[in-house]
Amino acid sequence: MGFLRGLWAPFRGAVFVARHGLWPYVVAPVVVNAALIVGTSALGLHVVRQRLGLGAPGASTLALIGLWVAAVIVGVVLFIVLQPLLAAPFVDALTERTEIIVRGEHPRIGVLLSAWRAVGHGLLKLVCYALALAAVLALSALTGVGGGLAAVAGALVLAYDGFDFPLARRGAGFRGKWKYLLLHPGQTMGYCVGATLLYLVPPAIVVAPAFAAVGATLAFLDSDPNTDAGPGRRAAVAPDNDDGGASSR
């Protein structure tokens, strides 16, 4: 049940947005994502040309194909890392609206404290992602199995980013957010698969983060013991607040 709930969540988010006419909340993230895709693709192409020396004049067709493949990989990594930081305020508003529709309200934390926690959690996530990427590159060089591990690491980052929004509103710390994912392994694995599939659809990538975040919010509310909370009742606080009460992404 948990796996199927997670697997369906990103696509359920798209259905929810369409059913409740939440498209105005999606416009800003789409614009940010489209600009980010162009920027990260250009940057990835530049980095690959400069660092790997691919795409030189007179290069073979195979070298050109390698250039574009490497550029796409670098661009995707940069997009996954930067997208949550740049689009977070807009997606946060969308997921807050989702909770209001489902439960009549959403938990609130201080704006300044939320922003402060967002910076800290964002830096911690970048450090973890950098370490994971270094391990993947090392394993790729030594064993050739790094590609699969890179896909797993990327999928886990998508899961963290999706469930980050409802968890942050409930004061979960950085460790608490990962703990939630570990305590719901089926849902997490299903979401990793579903979100990855949605991101792999080229035209959908500009709306995938918003849809996936809405789906993660709905999946969280389904798994929250306070699911029946109605207007005027505050949702349950996520477990393991490790950084002083409030949190954010």
N, C-alpha and C positions, 0 to 999 in steps of 0.2 A: 504493500500500500504506500509506504513512504517513498519507495523508488519511483513508482508511477506518479505520485503527487509531484515529486521533484522534476521528473522527466517532462511532464505536461506543463509545469509552472511557467516557463518563458512564453509558450504559445497561449496559455491561459491569460497571461498578461496582455497580449495583443487583443484577444477577444474582449477582455474587460475594458480596455481603453476604447475600443470601438463601440461596445454596448452602452457605455456611459458618456460618450461624447467628450472624452478627455483630450482630444487632439490639440486644443490650444496649449495644454501643458507639455505636449510633445514637440512643438515647433522649435522652441529654443534649444533643447538637447539635439535635435536633428541638425540644426544649423551648426552648432558647435562640433558635432561629430563629423559632419561633412567637411568642414574646414580642417579638422584634425586629421582626417584621412588623407586629404591632399598634402597637408604639411608633413605628416609622418612618412608618407610615401616618397616625397621629394627628399626628405632628410635621409631616409633609408637608402635611396639611390645614391646620394652624395657620399654617405659613409662607406658603402660597399665599394664605390669607385676609388675613394681615397685610401681606404685601409687594405682592401684586397687587390686593388689594381686591375679590376675587371672592367670590361667595356672600353678598352683602349682602341684607338683608331686601327682598323684592319683586323680586329679580333674576329675569331671564328664564330660561327653561328652557335656552337655549343657554349662558348664563353659568354655570349650575349644572353643566352637562355639562363646560364648560371647567374649572371648579373641580376636579371629580373627576379629570379627565384630568391636569391639572397636578399635583394632589396625588399621584396614582399615580406619575408620573414622578419627582417629588422623593423619594417614599418608596422607590422602587426604587433610585435613586442612593444614598440613605443606607444602604439594606440592603446593597448591594454593597460599600460602603466599610467599614461597621461589622461586618458578619457575620464576615469572616475574623479580626478582632481578638478578638471575643468567643467564638467557637466554636473557635478554633484549637487550644487544648489538647485538646479532646475529639476533634476530627477527626484531630489528630496521633496520638493513641493508636490510633484506628481504622486509620490508614494504616500505623502501625508493626506492628499485628497482621496486616495484609495482607501486609507484607513477610515476616513470620515464617512465615506459611502458605506463601508462594511459595518462599522461599529458606532458611528455617530460622533466620534472624536478620536484624537490621537494623543499620546503622551507628549509633553513639552519639556524641554530643558533650556537653560539660558543660552542666548545667541552667542555671547562672547565666549563663554566656557565651551560651548559646542565647537566654535571655530578653533579655539586653542587645542582642544582634543583632536580635531580633524587634522591639524598639522602634525601633531605627534603620531597619530595612528597612520597617517599617510607616509611619514618618514619610516616608521617601523615596517610597514608593508613593503616599501621600496627596498629596504635593507634585506628583508626576507626574500624578496623576488630576486635581488641581485645575487644573493648567496645561492639560491636555487639555480639560477641561470649559470653561475660559475661551475656548480657541480655538474650540471647537464653538459656544459661544454667540455669539462674534464672527462666525463664518462664517454662522451662522443669520441674524443680523441683516443681514449684507451680501449674502449670496448665496442663502440659503435651502436650502443643502445640509448644514447642520449636523446634521440628524436622522440621516442615514446615517452620518456620522462618529461621532456619539454611540454608535450601535449597535456600530460597529467597536471603539471605545475600550472600551466595556463588555465586549465579548466578549474582548478582549485581557486585561483585568483578570481575567476568569474563568479564562483560561488560566494567567495568572501565579499566581493563588491555588491552582489545582489542582495544578500541577507544583511549586509552592513546597515542599510537604511532603517529597517524596523528595529534591529538590535540597538543601534545608536540611540534611537529615541527612548529606549528603555534603560539607558545607563550602562550598557554592557561595555566592559573594558576590552582592550585589544585581545587579551587572552580569553576573555569570556566569549568573544565572537567566534574564535576558532573552536572553543569548547562546545558551543552550540552546534557547529557543523559536525563535530566528532560525535556528539550525543545523538545525532540524527543521521547516521551513516547512509541509510537507504535513500533518504530524501536528498542528501548532499550529492551522492553519486548520480542519482537520477537528474538532478539539476545540472550537474557538470556536463552530462551527456546532452540534455536538452538545450542548454545555453550554447554549447559548442556547435551543435547542429544549426541553431538559429544564426550564429555568427558566421557560419560557413556559407550562408546564402548571400551572395555579393550585394544585391540591391537592398537587402534587409539590414546590413550592418549599421546603417545610420540610425535605425530605430531600434535595433536589437538591445542596446543597453537599457533604454527606457522600458521596453516591453518586459525584459528579463527582471528588472528591478520591481516592477508591478507584480509580476508572477511570484517573485521571491517573497514579497510582502504578503500576498494572498496565502502562499504556502505556510509562512510563519504564523499567520493568524489561524490557519487550520490546525497547526500543531501546538498553538498556545493553549495552556489549560484554561485560560480565561476567555475562550472563544465566544461564549455567550454574552460577553460584556456588551451592554447597550449604551445609549447616550447617558452621559453623567457618571459612567463607571470607568475607572482608569484601568488600562491593560496591565497585565502582570509584568514585573521587571525581569529582564533576562538574567540568567545566572552568572555568577563569578565576575562581579565588577572589580577589576584589579587596579583601577586608577582613580579612585577617589569619588565615585558617584556618577557624574555625568560623563558622557562620552560622545564620540561622533566618528565620522569616518576620517 
